[in-house]
Amino acid sequence: GVQTCALPISIRTGPWAPRGECRGRLTGSGGAPNLIVRPRMDAGADPFPALSRAPEGRRDPRKDEIVYDITVVGTGYVGLVTGACLADFGNNVVCVDNDAAKIERMKALELPFFEPGLPEIVQRNYNEGRLTFSSDLAGSVRDSKVVFITVGTPPRADGSADTSAIYAVAKVVAQNLDSGYKLVIQKSTAPVGRSEEH
């Protein structure tokens, strides 16, 4: 089924209503829900008018294809591979991490783990300008139409997943929706129903 939740986050959204909320629509499979973040609309407005369409992309005149500006938050096994592959499809991707030293190593094409074929994909797309690395989460979110959250959810002492990083990123995303509609995909491992905590 589909579950809808609301995270109580105050945001400023430019042309949108001055107070907003981070709304989630969980539709994932295998314990990895998808989270779509939109600002609160005026009373009576449809809060999810654009769910049936893709976010706005730009047509690449060289290939006559639509390309997207994408931010991937987290540069572990999930995030870096996702970002590199999306860039390889022709999209413009910024991989963001809060570890500035790790970002600098990746700019030097020193990857934090080995995955067959990944070094070549990263190098090709980095050299061609489709894949970049940054520690500026807010700026990257503002410049993107699609945001993937792929941060870690390490186990707590009691064995439950620590999902605080997901909510920290979601809050930054909600605070940077000034450019309007964004598609946010929550790709981190998270137990079903965890959104009800907030």
ROLUMZA-338472 format. One line per 2 residues: number of its first residue (from 1); for each residue z, x, y of C-alpha. Coordinates in pm, 1 decimal. Layout:
BEGIN
NUM = Z/X/Y; ...
END
This chain:
BEGIN
1 = 0.0/0.0/0.0; 8.8/87.8/365.2
3 = 332.2/150.0/550.1; 368.7/158.2/927.4
5 = 654.5/328.4/1104.7; 750.4/412.5/1462.4
7 = 910.7/734.4/1578.8; 1097.5/678.6/1908.7
9 = 941.0/945.4/2128.9; 894.3/911.9/2504.2
11 = 558.0/1040.2/2625.2; 339.5/1040.7/2936.6
13 = -15.2/948.1/2851.4; -228.0/941.3/3167.8
15 = -446.1/627.8/3154.8; -224.3/472.8/2887.2
17 = 103.2/292.8/2942.1; 363.4/526.0/3100.6
19 = 599.2/496.5/2804.8; 477.6/547.5/2453.3
21 = 583.9/591.7/2097.7; 468.2/799.9/1809.5
23 = 336.8/549.0/1556.4; 260.4/641.9/1198.7
25 = 39.2/477.5/941.8; 110.4/624.6/600.9
27 = -176.2/593.8/357.1; -165.0/916.6/160.4
29 = -173.7/977.0/-208.8; 15.8/1219.7/-425.6
31 = 317.0/1222.5/-193.6; 118.0/1352.8/106.2
33 = 92.6/1068.1/360.4; -149.8/1055.1/650.9
35 = 11.1/1010.7/992.9; -189.1/873.5/1283.6
37 = -25.5/917.7/1624.7; -121.7/689.8/1914.7
39 = 48.7/601.2/2242.5; 197.5/255.2/2292.4
41 = -49.1/13.9/2451.8; 10.3/-264.0/2702.6
43 = 168.9/-582.8/2565.8; -71.4/-782.9/2353.9
45 = -316.0/-493.8/2301.7; -420.3/-384.9/1954.7
47 = -212.7/-68.1/1888.7; -472.3/74.7/1648.5
49 = -813.3/-30.8/1786.3; -991.8/285.4/1675.8
51 = -872.4/325.3/1318.4; -1203.0/200.8/1183.2
53 = -1402.7/473.2/1360.2; -1398.3/849.2/1365.5
55 = -1275.5/1033.2/1674.6; -1538.6/1140.2/1924.8
57 = -1727.0/1451.6/1827.0; -2005.0/1648.3/1989.0
59 = -2357.6/1682.4/1853.1; -2444.6/2040.6/1764.4
61 = -2805.1/2075.5/1887.4; -2869.6/2366.8/1648.7
63 = -2799.0/2159.1/1338.4; -2822.6/1804.1/1476.5
65 = -2475.1/1738.1/1334.9; -2153.4/1604.1/1484.0
67 = -1884.7/1869.3/1522.8; -1519.4/1821.3/1608.3
69 = -1254.5/2017.7/1793.5; -973.6/2045.6/1537.7
71 = -623.1/2190.3/1548.7; -455.0/2287.7/1222.5
73 = -80.4/2340.5/1268.4; 62.0/2584.9/1015.5
75 = -121.0/2881.6/865.7; 12.6/2890.8/510.2
77 = -184.4/2821.5/193.7; -269.1/2466.5/299.1
79 = -332.7/2518.1/668.8; -534.4/2839.6/670.4
81 = -759.5/2731.6/383.6; -809.9/2387.9/541.7
83 = -888.3/2537.7/882.4; -1127.5/2799.2/748.2
85 = -1319.4/2545.0/540.0; -1343.7/2295.2/827.8
87 = -1479.5/2575.1/1047.9; -1725.5/2669.0/774.9
89 = -1859.8/2311.7/791.2; -1943.2/2380.2/1158.8
91 = -1636.1/2241.9/1336.6; -1444.4/2428.7/1607.1
93 = -1098.9/2497.2/1461.5; -782.6/2644.3/1610.5
95 = -518.6/2744.2/1355.0; -176.9/2732.5/1523.9
97 = 147.5/2892.1/1410.0; 479.2/2949.3/1588.1
99 = 495.4/3303.5/1444.4; 318.9/3504.1/1716.8
101 = 314.1/3824.3/1508.2; 142.3/3638.8/1223.7
103 = -117.7/3503.8/1467.6; -191.3/3855.8/1594.7
105 = -235.9/3982.4/1237.3; -478.8/3698.4/1163.2
107 = -674.9/3779.8/1479.3; -712.5/4125.6/1324.7
109 = -834.4/3943.4/1008.1; -522.2/4041.2/812.3
111 = -455.9/3729.1/605.4; -99.9/3646.0/489.9
113 = -203.2/3576.0/127.3; -496.8/3618.3/-107.8
115 = -731.6/3335.1/-196.7; -1066.3/3416.7/-361.6
117 = -1346.8/3387.2/-105.8; -1113.3/3313.7/186.6
119 = -1140.3/3652.6/363.2; -1518.3/3617.9/384.1
121 = -1501.1/3257.8/511.7; -1237.6/3348.3/773.0
123 = -1425.9/3657.8/890.4; -1761.2/3478.1/917.9
125 = -1624.8/3182.5/1114.6; -1395.7/3397.3/1332.2
127 = -1684.9/3629.4/1421.5; -1911.4/3330.2/1498.0
129 = -1646.9/3172.0/1724.2; -1574.4/2856.2/1522.4
131 = -1230.8/2970.3/1399.7; -959.5/3094.2/1635.2
133 = -585.2/3154.3/1608.0; -316.7/3059.8/1860.9
135 = 55.2/3005.4/1906.8; -4.3/2751.0/2187.8
137 = 53.5/2420.3/2008.7; 54.7/2193.6/2315.8
139 = -264.8/2340.6/2461.3; -443.5/2328.7/2127.7
141 = -346.9/1963.8/2075.3; -471.9/1868.2/2422.4
143 = -807.0/2033.8/2354.0; -857.3/1871.9/2011.4
145 = -962.0/1531.7/1883.6; -824.4/1589.6/1531.8
147 = -487.6/1746.7/1442.0; -378.1/1847.5/1091.4
149 = -5.3/1900.2/1036.4; 34.9/2151.1/753.1
151 = 379.3/2296.4/819.8; 626.5/2398.8/552.0
153 = 884.4/2162.0/402.8; 1123.8/2402.7/228.7
155 = 1400.5/2272.1/1.1; 1746.7/2216.9/145.3
157 = 2060.9/2323.7/-39.4; 2076.2/1981.2/-207.3
159 = 1714.7/2010.8/-327.4; 1567.2/1758.4/-80.3
161 = 1271.6/1855.9/137.7; 1341.6/1972.0/491.9
163 = 1080.2/1778.2/688.7; 1216.3/1865.9/1033.9
165 = 911.3/2081.1/1115.1; 680.0/1781.5/1061.2
167 = 873.9/1574.9/1315.3; 894.2/1865.4/1560.4
169 = 513.8/1899.4/1553.3; 463.3/1520.7/1572.3
171 = 678.5/1513.4/1886.0; 466.2/1783.2/2053.9
173 = 150.3/1593.9/1955.1; 290.7/1270.7/2102.2
175 = 374.9/1450.5/2426.7; 17.6/1578.6/2459.6
177 = -191.9/1265.3/2413.8; -308.9/1269.5/2774.8
179 = -672.2/1296.9/2666.3; -651.3/967.8/2474.9
181 = -724.0/895.0/2110.2; -647.5/1161.6/1850.6
183 = -658.7/1145.9/1474.4; -350.5/1313.6/1327.0
185 = -342.8/1393.0/957.0; -4.5/1475.6/807.5
187 = -94.2/1710.1/520.6; 245.8/1870.0/460.1
189 = 427.1/1780.8/139.2; 668.0/1498.4/223.5
191 = 855.5/1254.8/-1.5; 742.4/892.1/10.9
193 = 948.0/691.9/260.1; 1067.5/994.6/455.9
195 = 927.9/848.1/779.5; 1199.1/581.6/767.3
197 = 1454.9/847.7/860.8; 1337.8/850.6/1223.1
END
